Amino acid sequence: MMSSISSPNPKYFLEDGRFSIQHMKRKGMTAMPRPHSHELVELYFLCEGERVYFVDDRVVTVHKGELILIPARQLHATASSEMAEFERILINYDPLLLPPPLRDEPLWFHRRGYRLFRLTLREQNEAQQLLNRMLEECRAGRAFHEACVIALFSELMILLQRSEGLQQSGTPKHPLHNLVTDVATYIREHYREALTLEETAGAFFISPSYLSRVFHRLTGFHFREYIVHIRVREAERLLAGSAVKIQEIASAVGFEHLSHFNKTFKKATGVTPLQYRKQVKSLPPVYAEDETVQD
């Protein structure tokens, strides 16, 4: 059964919420107020303009005609580039809706936290036509439209797998994007240490206030908040994939005191480290394995 949100940019929900699609045009500088994640895979096709993503600890610029895929539960944020106006089509989907050969996550992401498709002009045109047909089916709501949309979506995903364009990693082109990506990498490599904004800014020969401002603008994280995010993410991996004592994990990810680790972890995840470990261990093997995969 399909439902939609009544708005100038309706979002159509199919297959009991396991698939959604929305077309949107925006003018002016926009940014998501907070980094976020979804329980479903995200597919974002940019029809016009440019968007800046912070995903998998990288700043990635998505240009007109490009398509980015983001795995379920991958934290990300988007913001405007110098080109403030944009038009996009956004899909969130359950991979199990696809034919069996297209369901496996490694097929799409190769153990990375996103996949950027730089399509040829012909492929861009084909992708846009398929997406427009999906939207038209949703708007019309004729008999068997849900089955038709999923069939068109499967055709789109086959097109991506056959893509002739360079499926590059999305290396930032803007110097500021390079800087923030390098800082995020630096934090990821040194998060176990007592990192400070001042010391990190000094390592990149910039002022702390400038680093704080541009890092937050492009990532959605405040500097200290991002360090905590990296530490909690690594703690989750160790809790799910090892039998190491929680106190040892706290020390391994950069916390001096167990009480501080417990408080910070619960604030970030909603559960204590011990509760998180018990929850993961109680999941079926396929889900437990997913928790330990590194991006």
Secondary structure, DSSP 8 states (H G I E B T S, - for coil): --EE--SSS-EEEEGGGTEEEEEEEE-S--B-SS-B--SSEEEEEEEESEEEEEETTEEEEEETTEEEEE-TT--EEEEE-S---EEEEEEEE-GGGS-GGG--HHHHHTTSS-EEEE--HHHHHHHHHHHHHHHHHHHH--TTHHHHHHHHHHHHHHHHHT--S--------SHHHHHHHHHHHHHHHHTTS---HHHHHHHTTS-HHHHHHHHHHHHS--HHHHHHHHHHHHHHHHHHH----HHHHHHHTT-S-HHHHHHHHHHHHSS-HHHHHHHHHHS-HHHHHHHH---
